[in-house]
Amino acid sequence: MRCAVVGRGPVGRFLAERLGIRPLGRDAVPAADVALVFIAVSDRYIAAQATRLRALGSWALVHCSGATPLSALGDGVSAVWHPMRAFATPTVGLDGAVVGLRGESSIVDWLAARSFEWGGEPVVVDEDQAAKVHAACCFAAGFCAAVAAQAETLFAQAGLPKSAAKRAVAGLSQSAISALLNGDGLTGPARRGDAQSVAAHLKVLDAQSAELYRRLTLLMAPPEGLAPELLELLKD
């Protein structure tokens, strides 16, 4: 199937490279003999791009957003291809990443085959669950990275060299996530009942960091399982 890609960001360039084509700008018109057009633009531009492309040709359309509904593609709905990994650069491969698919079965089947070829694991996502799946992606990627960045900042404030801070963040984050996914669960002072450690942490954190610490601690250790002294420390 001959394809075109509209969008020159990391995902668009990733797709274009795998398909052996050049990504198009947002005002470009795909060739008449193209059968399928990937819309690899920011979510807020998907509907407008779909409307523009529907007026220009009869291509099947595929957008790449986890949260944007299929209806954004207009009357001739096609499908969604959503790789569940961070794409900071187009050189990043799928490397076993889950790829969420939804839409017309014939297009989904073709996308599933391509996803396998590119090293991904295709999974069909229910349309009514897509936004929840995408929210989960944000927790696993952007929010997780934001918390790791905060840890790196605290290491730096404590005087660790930058290289050591980065290695510490990587070692802690990767080992904790690996343990969680292997069924070993979460760890930390609150889960161990170490109220003294929690109090010491809160004492040295600024107000914003302390608030984040409290919220994340309650996420890791539900209130019903905490000792009274810990609950008192974690109150707003």
N, C-alpha and C positions, 0 to 999 in steps of 0.2 A: 504494500500500500504506500503510495507516494504521499509524503507529509510536508507540512510547513509548520514553522514555529513563529508565533508573534510574541515578541518580548526578548530583550537582550540581557536580562538579569541572570544570576547564577543558574536558576532552574531552566530558563530558556536556552542558555548556552550549553548546559548539560544535555538537554534533549537534542539540540541541533547537532552536537558532536556525535552522539550515539546514532543519530539518523543519517549522518554524513551530509548535512546541509548547513546553510548559513541562517542564523536567526534573523527575522525581519523586525523592523521598527514598527511602532504602533500605528503608523499611518500607511504602511505598505499593503499592497494587494497580492495575495498568494496567486500562483500560477493557476490557469484554468484546469490543468490536468491533475492538480492536487486533489486527493480524496479526503484528507483529514487535516485539520488545522488545530494545533495546540495553542491555547491562549495562556501564555505564561507571563502574566502581568499581575500587578498588585490587585488584591481583592476588589478594591473600590472601582477599578477600571474594567472588570470582567464583563459586566452587563453591557456597558457601552461598546466594548469591542465586539461582543456577540451580535449586538444590533447592527453595527457597521458591517460585519462580515456577512450576516444573513442578507443584507441588502445588495451585496456584491457577488455572491455565488452560492452554490448549493453544497458546500463542503460539510462533512461531519465536523462538529466542534467538540473539543475536549479542554476543559479548564483544569487548573492545577491547584485549586484551593480546597483545603479540608473543610472550611466552614461555610463557604458560599454554596447556596443551594443549586441544584440542577436547573431550576427554573430561570436562573440568571442567563442561561444559554438561549432562551427564547422558545418559540413554538417548535422548531425542529430539534428538540433536545437530543443530545448525544451522550456524553459521559464525562466522568471526572477521573483524573490520575493524580493522586496525592501521595508523594513520597514522604514517609514519616522519619525524616532525619533533617538535621540542620544543613542548609546549603549556603555556607559563607562564600564558597568559590565553586565554579563549575567543574573543577578538577576532582572534586569529591565524588566518589562512586557510591553506589547503593550499599555495597558491602553487607548484604544480608538484611537491609532495612525493610520493614513492612511498608507496603505500598497500598494505600486505600483506593478501592475502585468502586464506582457506582454508575448506573446509567443503562444504556441500551446493551442488551446481552451480547450482541455480535461485536460491538466495539469494546466492551469490557473483556471479552475473550481475547481479542487481539492485544489489548493493553496488558493483560495478564501474561501472555506469551513474551511480549517485549520486556516486561518487568523481570521475568525469570532470566532472560538473556542478559540483562544489565546487572544481574546480581541481587535482585530484590525478592521479597516474598509477598506476592499479591494476596490481598484479602478483600472480599466484598464487604462494603460497609452499608448498612441500612441508611437510607436518606434521612429518616427522622432521628437518627442517632449521630449524624455527621458532625453537628456542632459540638456534641459532648466529646466525641473522639478527638476533635481538633483542640478542645480545651485541655484534654489530657496531654496532647502533644505539647502544649504551651507549658504545662507543669513539668513535663519530662525534659524539655529542651530549654527554652528561654528563661523560665523561672529558676530552673536548676542552675543554669549558667550564671544568672544574676546573684544567686546565693553564693556560688563559688567565687564570683568576683568580689563580693563583700568579704569573704574569708581572706582573699588575697590582700585586700586593703588593710584588714586588721593585722595580718602577718607583717605587712610593711610598716604599719604604725608601731608595731612592737619591736621593730629594728631588724627583722630578718632580711637578708639580701634578697633581691628580686628573684634570682634563679632558685634559691631555696624555697621562697614563698610559693612559686609556681609548682615546684616539685611536691611540696607539702599538700597543696590543693589537689593536685592530680592524684597523689597516692591515697589521700583520705577519701576523695569523692569516688574514685574508681573502685576502691575496695569496699566502700559502704554500699554502693549500688550493686556491685557483684554479689555481696553477701545477701542483700535483700532479694535479688532475683533468684538466688540459689536456695531461698527459703529460710535463711538464718535470721530474718527480721531486722528491725531497726535497733540502733544502739544510741547511747548518749547518757549523760548524767541524770536527766529526769527519769528515764526508764529504769535506771539503776537505783533511784531514790536518793541521789546525792544532792540534798538540798544545799549543803555548804558550797559545792561547786557552782550550782546555779546562782546562788547569791553573789559569789565572787565575780561571775561573768557579768551579771547585771550591774554591779557596782562600777565596772570599768568601761561600760558601753555608753555611748551617747544616747539621747532620748529616742532617736529614730531607730538605731540599731537595737536598742533594748526592746522596743515595741515589736520589731520583727522577730527577735529572739523569742519573746513570749508567745507570739502567735504560732511560730514554727514548732516550739516545744509542745504546745497543746495539740498541734496536729500530729506530732510523733507519739505523744503520750496522752491519751484521752483523760479528761479530768476525773472520771470515775475510778481510774486506777492509780491516782496520785495521792500521796500522803498530804494531810492538811497543811503542813509547813511549806510544801512545794506549791500547793494551790494558792496560798497566801502570797508567795513570791511572784506568781504568774498573773495575779490580778492586774488589771489596767491601772 
